């Protein structure tokens, strides 16, 4: 019984993590926004894009900018 509760706790802990859906979406053929940013030659930044670059998308589920 204790091991069942431990497994359930671990599952709930993983389910509520910030990137919980990333593995599920990737397994369905979708890629997270930060993956697509890097694949397209961009860089994920939480601050403004550097001079001579522009925002081309988002990263980390819209919490950062993809700059290129």
VOPAGU-2260 file (C-alpha; in pm, 1 decimal, decimal comma):
REM VOPAGU-2260
SITE   aa  ch    i         X         Y         Z
SITE  UNK   A    0       0,0       0,0       0,0
SITE  UNK   A    1     282,5     239,9      84,7
SITE  UNK   A    2     458,3     176,9    -247,2
SITE  UNK   A    3     134,2     249,8    -432,7
SITE  UNK   A    4     102,6     583,9    -251,6
SITE  UNK   A    5     466,8     661,6    -328,2
SITE  UNK   A    6     415,0     593,4    -699,2
SITE  UNK   A    7      98,3     804,5    -700,3
SITE  UNK   A    8     280,3    1091,7    -528,0
SITE  UNK   A    9     563,8    1074,2    -781,3
SITE  UNK   A   10     314,3    1077,0   -1071,0
SITE  UNK   A   11     131,7    1379,9    -933,2
SITE  UNK   A   12     458,8    1561,5    -868,9
SITE  UNK   A   13     570,2    1503,0   -1230,2
SITE  UNK   A   14     227,4    1590,2   -1367,5
SITE  UNK   A   15     233,1    1932,6   -1202,8
SITE  UNK   A   16     585,7    2025,9   -1311,2
SITE  UNK   A   17     621,2    2330,7   -1544,3
SITE  UNK   A   18     718,1    2114,9   -1842,2
SITE  UNK   A   19     480,1    1825,6   -1771,6
SITE  UNK   A   20     314,0    1835,2   -2112,9
SITE  UNK   A   21     634,2    1863,5   -2315,0
SITE  UNK   A   22     696,2    1488,5   -2329,6
SITE  UNK   A   23     334,8    1417,1   -2416,8
SITE  UNK   A   24     324,9    1675,0   -2696,8
SITE  UNK   A   25     657,1    1556,0   -2835,2
SITE  UNK   A   26     532,3    1199,5   -2839,5
SITE  UNK   A   27     231,0    1311,4   -3043,9
SITE  UNK   A   28     455,2    1471,9   -3307,3
SITE  UNK   A   29     437,1    1830,9   -3181,0
SITE  UNK   A   30     747,8    2013,6   -3063,2
SITE  UNK   A   31     770,2    2270,7   -2783,3
SITE  UNK   A   32     821,5    2630,3   -2892,0
SITE  UNK   A   33    1178,6    2647,9   -2759,2
SITE  UNK   A   34    1273,7    2341,4   -2965,2
SITE  UNK   A   35    1140,4    2504,7   -3281,3
SITE  UNK   A   36    1321,6    2829,4   -3194,2
SITE  UNK   A   37    1659,8    2658,7   -3169,0
SITE  UNK   A   38    1591,1    2444,4   -3474,5
SITE  UNK   A   39    1527,6    2761,6   -3676,8
SITE  UNK   A   40    1853,1    2922,0   -3559,0
SITE  UNK   A   41    1703,4    3137,6   -3286,2
SITE  UNK   A   42    1795,7    3194,3   -2923,7
SITE  UNK   A   43    1556,9    3192,6   -2628,7
SITE  UNK   A   44    1584,8    3497,8   -2403,7
SITE  UNK   A   45    1380,8    3618,3   -2108,5
SITE  UNK   A   46    1502,6    3974,2   -2170,3
SITE  UNK   A   47    1477,7    4191,5   -2481,0
SITE  UNK   A   48    1633,2    4073,1   -2804,9
SITE  UNK   A   49    1983,5    4211,5   -2871,4
SITE  UNK   A   50    2037,9    4488,3   -3124,7
SITE  UNK   A   51    2019,9    4372,8   -3489,0
SITE  UNK   A   52    1794,7    4080,0   -3397,3
SITE  UNK   A   53    1418,2    4054,6   -3387,4
SITE  UNK   A   54    1153,7    3848,5   -3212,7
SITE  UNK   A   55    1054,8    3555,7   -3434,6
SITE  UNK   A   56     849,3    3358,3   -3183,0
SITE  UNK   A   57     824,3    3245,4   -2822,6
SITE  UNK   A   58     998,7    2998,9   -2593,2
SITE  UNK   A   59     901,1    2804,2   -2283,6
SITE  UNK   A   60     529,0    2821,4   -2351,5
SITE  UNK   A   61     534,4    3194,4   -2422,7
SITE  UNK   A   62     738,3    3293,5   -2115,0
SITE  UNK   A   63    1044,2    3399,7   -2319,9
SITE  UNK   A   64    1120,2    3544,0   -2664,4
SITE  UNK   A   65    1280,5    3366,2   -2957,2
SITE  UNK   A   66    1532,3    3606,7   -3113,8
SITE  UNK   A   67    1708,9    3574,1   -3447,2
